[in-house]
Amino acid sequence: MSQFVLRNFLLAAVFIGGCNTADKVEQVPQTSIGPASFVGSAACQSCHTSEYGDWVGSHHQLAMQIADAATVLGDFNDASFDYYGSKTRFFTRDDNFFVLTEDAAGQEQEFRIAYVFGVEPLQQYLIEFPGGRLQTLAFSWDSRPTGEGGQRWFHAYGDEYIAPDDELHWTGPQQNWNYMCAECHSTNVEMGFDSATDTFATTYSEISVGCEGCHGPGSAHVELADAGIEKTDYGLKVDLDDRGNATWIMNPDNGIAERSDMRMRPQQQPEACGRCHSRRGIIAPDYEYGEPLAHTHMPALLDEPLYFADGQILDEVYVYGSFLQSRMYRAGVSCTDCHNPHSAKLVGGDDPNAVCSQCHLPTKFAELEHASHTPAQAACVDCHMASRTYMVVDDRRDHSFRVPRPDLTESIGTPNACSGCHADRDANWAAAAISSWRGNDDWQRPHFSPALDAGRHGFANNLLLDVISGKDYPGIARATAVSLLAQPFGSKEFRSLEAQLGNADVLIRIAALRQLRNLPQELRLRLPGSRLLADPVRGVRVEAVAVYAGMQDLLPAEEMRAYSQAESDFRETYEAIANRPEALLALAAFELAEGRPAEAIDLYGQALRMEPRAVSARVNLADTLRSLGRESDAEDVLREGLDLDASSAALHYALGLSLVRSSRTDAALEELRQAVELEAGNPRYAYVLGVALNSLGQPQQALQVMGEAYARFDGNFDIAMGLATMRRDSGDQDGALEIAYALARRHPEDQGVLALLRSLGAVP
């Protein structure tokens, strides 16, 4: 991590008493504190004995350890595990721990265990590879007691078969410790990737997650403490005290505690903890303590398939995105209100109900009138923090603290906590049961999920606009609604987008910029997104550069200057993670937008050398070659990809387009059909197949393909326009008008729709 430069302190205190001050001046020794550096957790022990004692033995302290007899929990006494016909063996030799398992070529090979990862409920194992790489072994040890099903080996993907050539195989990039794991299991990690040699020289100050992992480099703090000089920031870059002087005061009327004073700043702890407890990508070479998470990492929105439409956890998303949705977060609750940050245990013991009772009066909430269950029947978290199991054995609770909504289960199919215990009952029964004791009160308050669900499955702009403007909805949900708006936009969408570009919520600004990327250049220039090139948050600036790449000469002078700095941020962002093919793709797309195709081709080539199965890199490389008139080379690139993976719909689709341009009609249609069959959920593939059939003289087949796509992809503008046009041209005036009127209701200002209606005689 970067070395944070703190200002030099020249500290002198003058104590004045009485009228004669000459004898009353006391000079405190001066001390000059230079750039802060990492000093290790042991330096904190003498002054912070209690906190240090809590940290020792915690999941943070044991996040990563050198493999030895004291740290390895798994059975290496010549144990074995059968996985789809392949036997993996675990054994020791000369006080070292080894595994005999399949390598990337599917061949049996012996590997030495270098490090262990975690302790409970599972332990993983790291293996050293050439080039400084460490890889996470797929076989993990279930460290739970035997009575709970533990003390056994298991595969991290359960019963799913992960082949040696799969990107999820333990030898592949998705299981690479240097990028995927290190930052959150050690302190002050420097990835140290060298793109010229494709090697890592990863370092860390402390093998575990130590004090400075959260509080930042501590040398200035230690020097100030040693000098006996107290400052309000104590020489630390980040102030994690979200409580301040506030207390939680119980409201006896509603039984819910309230802060004694308003928060004057956003909570710092969720942003700091979110660095590791969130689904996010790295967007900066160094973590910056005290900054919003989006300054150095790009948090995921409530996207499919990461979250259910109502924001409940689905994939492995950890807790940040959930907590941002919660009423707790909006009320000012922070991480340490419930968790001891040093032991990682719950505040006040192991009973979750005891934590909840700090702010929720038990005489109101631990009663039958509240939930029709006694605390012995169901704990607070069973209803309000439903859990899902990840990595086979790791149960994690949803931190959105939501009210169970079986009514939403009925309408959009999202899960509800009631069915976790009442599996023999349906959602209708659960909704009726809740209403019988709660009435139809705030448990059925308006929710953002119907809009997000509709937006995922079709045109839902009006519903989404209501969510975007609904200030009672969490920012992350409103940002997701922005991202789901379907183009082309009318005046309502443009007004909303313009407003959200200035939203105080960083995730909403980012989502709005992503919508701009899909607009024509003239519309991007008309909206005020270019002002965000100077946004204080790096994640916003990086998105803004992608929007305005190649357009800087058209920007006002001040924004042109901001573009230059933001471009530097953009390059630094992706060059820092150039070990990832997607980073090289981002850089290549930028070079193309800037009019430098040769540089883009080189970057695509690097990505393919790194990962030959990187489909996006291959497709984009082929498209770039085509734009330069090198159609034959583009076809070769695509066919090489299909030799590696014949099941790639994207490669079949791209090859089909290439063959259309080369006038090889039958072969082109076959490739496009395969793309549709392999990825039936992609509307673009169906649309292009229909257009190709129609333009190649097969109108009836085109009508059939487009008609099926229209029924499957409600709200897709291009498919609707294409089908209406084809029906008109085939003489089906009524069928064309039916679609045209539906389009006009959704896009009343779109000139293309109006032209279609005029061609059908529906408007003058």
N, C-alpha and C positions, 0 to 999 in steps of 0.2 A: 504494500500500500504506500501511498505517497507520504512524504514527510511534511507535516503541517507546520507552517511557519507562524509562530506566535510572536506578537509584538514584544520587544524588549521592555522589561519592567524596570523603571528607575523609581524605587519606592522610598519615599522619605515621609515621616510623620512628624508634625510639629504640634506639641501639646502646649496650649497657652492658658495660663491662669493668673488672675490678678492684673494689676496695671503694669508692673515691671516684668516684661517678657524675656529680658536678656538672660536670666538664669533658668528659664523654664523650657528651653528648647532641647528636645531629646531626639537625636538622629537615629533612625532605624537603619541597620546595615543595608547597604545597597546590594542588589543582586541582579544580574543580567541573565535572563533566560533565553537561550537560543532556540533554534528549531526543535520542535518536539520529536522525540524518537521513542521506539518501543523498548521497554525495560523488563518486561516479563511479569507474570502474576506474583512471583515470589517477593517482588519489591513492594507489593501492596499489603503483605501479610501482617507486618508489625503494627500498622495503624488501623487496619480493617480486619481485625481478628475474627469477628463474628461472620462477616461476609465471606472471608476466605475459607472459614470452616464449613460454611454452607456449600461453597463451590467445590471443595474437594470431594470427589466421589459422585459429583453430579453428571448428568448426561453431557453437559458442556465440557466439563473437565475430561471426560472419558470419550469424547467425540472421535478421537483418533489416537492410537497408541502403537508403539513398536511391538511387533508380534514376539511374544516370549511365553514362558510357562505361566507367568503371572497374569497375562492379559488375554490369552487365547481361551475362549470358553468352549469352543466346538470340540467334538470327539475326533481326534486325530490318531486314535489307537487302531489303525488299520481299518477304519470304518469305510463304508462304501455307500453309494447312492446310484440307483438306476434311473436313467432319464432317456426315454424313448430308444431303448436298445443300447444305449451307451452307458458304461459303468464308470463313475468317478470315484476315485479312491483317495482317502485322507490318511496321512501317515507322518511319522517323525523320523528324523535322521540327524545325528550329531547335534541334538538340542534345537534343531530347526524344524519348521512345520512345512509340509509339502502337500500338493494335490496333483493327482494324475488324471487329466481330463482332456477334452477335445480342444484343439487350438482353432485358429481362424480358418485353417484349411480342412478342418474336420478330422485331423490326425491326433492320435493320443500323444500327449506330451506332459512332461513333469515340470511343475512350477513351484517355486518357493514362496511361501506367504511372507510378505514384508511388513505389513501393518494390519491392525484390526480396526474396524469401524463400528463404534457404538457398542452397547452392552445389553440393552433391553428394549423391546421384547425379542430383538434379534441382533445378531452380530454378523457383519460382513467382513470380507477379507480382500486386501489389496495385493496385487502382484506387479513386480517391476518388469518393464519391457525396455528394449533398447530405445535410445533417443529421449530418455528421461520420462517416459510415459509410465503411469501407474494405471492399472485397470482393475475394476471391481468384479470379483468372481461372482458368477450368477448363483452359485450354491451358498446359501446362508445357513447360519445355525439358529434354530429356534431356542432361545434361552429361557423361555418360560418354564415353570415347573412341569414335571411329567403329568401331574394331575390336570393341568390345563392344556394338555396336548403338546407340550414342549419337549425339550431335550432330544431334538432330531434335526437332521439335515433336510432342507427343502430348496426348491428352485424359486428364484425371486419372481418368476412369472407364472408360478403355479403349474397348472396342467397345460399351459400354452407352449407349443413347441417353437423354440427359437433356434433356427438353423444357423450353422457357422457363417453363412453369407448374409444373414439378416443384420440390419443396422443395429438391432437391439442385442446382438450377441455380445457376450461379456468382453470380447476382444475389440469391439468396435467403438466408434466415437461417442455413442450415447452412454457408454459405461466408462468413459475416460475420467479419471480422478482429477487431473490437472485443471480441466475446465468445468466439469459437471459437479464436482464434489468439494474440491479443496477449499474454496473461499469460505464455506460454511462449517468446516470441520477443523480448521486451524486459524491462527491469528496472524494478521499482516502477511497475507499470501501474495506473492508476486509470481504470476503464471510463467513468465519468462519464455514465451514461445518465439522461436526464430523461424520465420517463414522461408528464409533462404535455405535452411537445412532441414526444415520440418522436424525440429526437435524442441524439447522443453528443458528449461533449467529452472524449475519451480522451487521457490524458497518460501519459508515462513519463519516468523520470529518465535512462535510457540506452537508445538505440535497440536495442542488442544485449543478449544475456544476459551481463551483466558479473559482476564479483566479488560484488557485493552481491545479485545474483539468487539466490545460494546461501547466502552468509554473512550476509545481512541488512544493514541500514543501518550504514555504517562510520564515521560521524563520531566516535563515542566512542572507537572503536579508534584512529583517527588521532590524536586529541587525547592519549590515553594514551601512544601511541608517541612523539609529539612531546615529551611531558613526561618521557620516559624512565622511566615508571612501568609495571611489569609486574604484571598481575593474571592469575589463572588463567583467566579468561574473556576477557581481552584486550578487554573492552568490547563483545563481540559477543553477540548474543542467542542464537545457536545454536552448539553445540560439535559439529562434524562429525568429530571424531577418534574413530572407532569402534575403532581399534586400541589406543589408550592405550599402556600399557607392555608389552602382550602381544606375543609373537612366535609365529610358526608353527613348530612343532618336528616334524620328520619322524619318524613311527613306522616304523622299519625293518621291522617284522614285516608290517604290512599295506600299507606304502608310501603312507600318507595322513597329511598333516600335521595336527596338532592345536594348538589355542590353548594357550599356556603358562599362561593363567589363564582362569577362567570370565568370561563377560560378566556384568557387574553391572547392565546396563540394556539395553533393546532397541536395536538398531542405529539410529542417527540418519540415516545416509546414505540408506537406502532410503526413509525417510519424506520426506526433503528432495528427493531426486531424483524420487520418485514424484509430486511435484506436477505435473511435466510428462511424466514417462515412465510414465504409467498411463492407463487408461481410467477417467475419473472426471467428476463434475459439481461445479460450484462451489457451496458452501453457506455462504459467509461473505463479507461485503463486503471484507475485507482478509485477506491471507495472514498467518499468525502463525508466524514462524520458531521452530523448536525444538519445535513441537507435533506430535503424531501427524497423519498426512495426513488422517484422518477428522475432524479438528478444523475444517478449512476446506474439505475436498473429500470427496465421497462416492465411494469406490472401487467399481468394479463387482465383483460376485462372478463365479463361473465359470458364468455364465448362457449359455443358448442364445439367439442364435447367435454370441455373442462368443467362446466357447471350445468346443472339443470336450469330450465328457463326461469325458475323462481329464485335462482341464486344459490341453491343448495349445492354442496360439494359433490362432484361426480368423479372426475379424475383426481390425480394427486396434486391438489392445489394448496395444501397447507392451510393457514388460517388468516392471512392478511386480507385477502379479497372477501372472505366471509365477514370478518370483524368490521370492515368498512361499511357493510350493509346494515349493521346492527343499530338498534335504538340505544344500546349501551354506549357505543362510540359517539353518537350524536349528543348524548347526555354528559360526556366528558370522562367516561370510564376509560382507564388505560390499563396496560398489561399488568403492572405491578399491583393493581387493585385486587387482582385475583391470584397472581402467581408471584412466588418468591423468585426473583430473577437470578439469584445466585445458586439456589438449590434446584431450580426448575420445578419445585413442588408447589402444590396449592397453598395459598395463604391459610394458616390456621389448621392444617392437618389434611388428612386424606379424604375427608367427607366433603363431596362437592356441595351438599346442602348447606354446610356451614359457611362456605364461601358466599353462596347466594344470599344467605340470611344477613350478611353484612348490610345489604342495601334493600332487601325485600323482607319485610316483617313476617316472621313465621306465623304469627297469629292470623295473618290475612292470606298468606300464600301456601302455607303447609297445612291447609285445611281442605276438607272435602268440597266445600263451596267453591274453591278455586279450580280444582282439577278433577274432582270426583275420584281421587286416588289419595290414599294416605302416603306419607313419605316412605313407609316400608314397602308399599306396592310399586311406587315409581318415584325415583329421585327427580329433582328439578331438571337435571341434564338429560334424562331419558326422554322428556317431552320437548325440551327447548334446545337441546344440543345433540340431536341424533348423530350417531357415529356411522362411519363406513370403514371397511377393512382394506388396507393397502399392504403391498408386499406380503400377502398371504396371511400374516399374523398381527399386523399393526393396526389396531383400532384407533381412529382419530375422530374427534368430535367437531362438528360444524360450529364455528364461532359466530354465526349470525344471530344466535339467541332468538330464534323465530318462534312464533306461535304456530302450533300444528294447523295445517290448512288442508283437511281432507276434501273440502269443497274444490280446491285447485286440483287435487288428484282427479276428481270427477271431470273437470273441464279441460285440463291440459295434460294430465297424466304424470304430474310430478309426485314424488314420494311424500309420505307424511309419517310422522313419528308414531301415530296410533297403530299403524299396521305392523310396526316392529314387534309389538306384543300381541296384537289382536290379528294375527295372520289369517284367521278363519273368518274374519269380517271384512266387508268391502268398505270403500270410502264413503258411500252413501250412509251406511250405518254409523260410521265414525262422525260424520258431519252432524247427523241427527242427535247423536249422543252428546256432542259438545253443546249444541244449541239447547238441549234439554236442561242443562245445568247452568249454562252461561247466557243463554239467550242470544239473539242475533246482534250482539254488540260489536266491540272493536276487534274481535277475533276474525271478523270478515271485512275488515276495513279494505279500501281499494289497494290493489297491489300492482306492481309493475310487470308481473310475470305473464299475464295474458298478452300484453303488447309484445314482449320479447319472444314469446312462443309463436305468435302470429308472424312476427318479423323473420323468424327463422324459417318459416314454411311458406311465406308468400308476401304479397304486398300488404303492409300494415302501417303506412306512413302516418295516418291520422292518429292511430292509437299510440304510435311511437312519439309523435309530437306532443301528445298529452303527458307522457312520461317525462320527456325532456324538459317541459315547462313546469313540471310538478316539483316544487322545491321541497316537498316533504319526502320525496324519494331519495335514496342514497345516491351520492355522486357517481359511484361505480356503475350503478344501474342506469342512470341517465346517460353516462358515457357509452354504455353498451347500446342503448336505444339510438344514440346518434350514429353509431357504427352500423346499425341495421337499416337505416333509412335507404329506401330503394330509389335509385336514379332512373329516369331523368327527374329533376326537381322542378317544382313550381314555385311561385312566390312565397308560399308559406314555408316551404323547406328552406329556401334561401334566406328568409328572414331569421329562421331559427338557427341556421348554420352560422350566420353572421354574428348573432348574439352569443353563441356558444364558443366562438373563437376568442371571446373576451371573458369567458367564465373564470371564476376564481379557482375552480377545481381543475387541477392539472390533468387529470384523466379525461375530463370533458374536452379540454383544449386539444389534447392529443387525438381524441376520436374525431373531432371536427376537422383537424388537419388531414387525417386519413381519408375523409370524404372528399376533401379538395383534390387529392391526388387523382381521383377518377373523373374530374371535371375537365372540360376543354380549357386550353390555356387562357383564352380571353375571360372566362368566368373566374378562373383562379385569380387573375389580376384585378378583377372587380371587387372581390371580397377582401377583407382586411387581414387575411392570414399572414401576409408578409411582415406584419408588425411583430409576429411571434419569432422571427429570426433573432430578435434581441430579448427573447423571454429569459427570465432568470433561471429557469429550470432547463437543464441540458437536454432532457428527453424531449421537451417541446421543440427546442432549437433543432435537434436532429431530425425530427419529423418535418419541420418547416423547410429545411434544406432539401429534403426529398421532394417536397411539393414544388419548389421554385428552381430546381436544378435546370440549368440551361436558359433561365429567364432573368438572370440577375441584371442584364443590361436594360431590361424593361422596368426595373424597380426605381423608386425615388432614391435620390443620392444617399440619404441616411440609411435606408434599408439595404442599399448596395453594400455599404460599409459593414452593416450587421451581417449580411450574407457571407462576407469573407471570413469573419470570425466563426460563424456557424458552420461554414464549410470545413474549417479547421477542426471543429468539434466532431463533425460527421466523420471525417477521415480518421481522426484519432480513435473514435469509437470503434470503428470496424477493423482498423488495422490492429487494435489491441486484442481482438478475438479472431485474427486471421487463420486460426487453426480450425475454424468452422466454415464449411462450404457456404452456409447462408450469409456469413459476413462477406465473403468474396462476391457473392451474388449482389448484395446491396451495393458494394463498391463498383461492381461492373455496371449495374443499372445507372448509377450516378455518372459514370464515365460516358455511357451512351447518351444520356440526357445532355451532357456537356459537349457532345459532338466529338468524342474520342473513341471510335469503335475499336481501334487497334488495342488500346489499353483494356477495353472491356473483353475482347477476345482472349487476351493473355490471362485475365482474372478468371474467366470461365474455364480456361484450360487448367489453371492451378486448382480450381475446385474439383475438376474431374480427375486430376491426378491424385488428389487427396481422397476422393470418394467417387469411383467410377460409376456408381449407381445413383449419383445425385441427379435426379431427373430434371429438376428445375434448371440446373446449370446446363444440362445437355440441350434442353429445349430452347433456352435463351441463346445459347451459343449458335444453335442451328438457325434461329431466327435472325441473329446478327449477321451470320454468313450469308443468308438469303438476301438481306437488305443490301449487301455489297455485291450482289450478282453471283455469288458462289453457291448456286443451288445444289450442284453435285456434291460439294463438300458438306453442305448442310444435311443432305440425305445420308451421307456416309456416317455422320455423327449420330443421327437418329437410329440408323440400323445397328450401329455398334451398341447403342444402349439397349435395343430390343434383344440383341444376342445375350446380353447380361440379364435382362428381365423382360420376358415376353408378355408379362401380365400388366405392364405399365400402360394404363389408358392414355396418359398424357403423351407418351411417345408415339402410340398408334395415331392419336389425333394429329400431332405435329407432322408425322410422316404422311398422313392423308392429305393435309394441306399442301405439303411439298409436292406430292404426286399430282394433285389438281393443277398446280402451277406448271407442272411438266407435261400436262395433257394426257396423263395415264389414268383415264377415267375409271375403268373397272377396278384397278388396284387401289385407287384413291378411295372409292366408295367402300371397299372392303375394309380398309384401315379405319375409316371413320365409323363404320358399323361396329367394329371391334371395340373402339373407344367407348361407344354408347353402351355396349353390352358389359364391358368391364367396369364402367362407372356410371350406372344408370341414374345416379343422383346428381349428375352434373348437367345443368340446363344448357350450358354453352355447347357441349358436344352434340346434344340432340338438335339444337338450333342450326348449327353448322351443317350437320348431316342433312337436315331438311332443305336448307338453302342449296346445298351442293346437288341434291337429287333434282331439285326444281330447275336449277341452271343447266344441268346436264341432260335435260329432256325427259325426266321421269316425274311428271307433276303428280300423278296419282300416288306414287310411293311417297313423294314429298308431303302431300296432304296428310297421309296416314301418319308419318313420323311426326309431323308438326302438330297434328291433332292430339296424338297421344302425349306429346310434350306439354301442350297447352293444358291438358287435364291434370298432368302431374305437377307442373310448376306454375301454380296459380300466382298471378301477379308479375311474371317475368315479362318485361316490356318488349324485348326483342322478339320473343317467341310469339306473343300476341300480335304484334305488328306484322310479323312474317306470315302467320297463318291467315290473318285478315286479308292481306294483300294477295296471297295465293288463292283464297276463296273468291275474292273479287275477280281475279284474272281467269278463274275457271268458270265464271258465270254464276257462282253461288252468292248472289247479292244479299239475300237475307242472312246467310251465315256470316258474311263479312260485316254486315251492319251490326249484328249482335255483339261481335267482338269490338268493333269500333266504338259503339256506345259504352261498353264496359271500360274501354280505355279512356274515353272522354270523361267518365265519372271520376276516374282516378287521376287523370292528367289533363284537366280542362284547359290548361294554358299551353300545352305542348303543340308546337307548330306542325310536327309530323303527324300527330293525331288529327289536327284540324284539316290538314291536306288530305288525309285518308278519307275523312268524312265528306269533304268537297268532291273527291273523286267518286264517291258513292251517291252523290246528289243529296246528301243529308243536310248540308248547310250551303248557303249561297256563296 
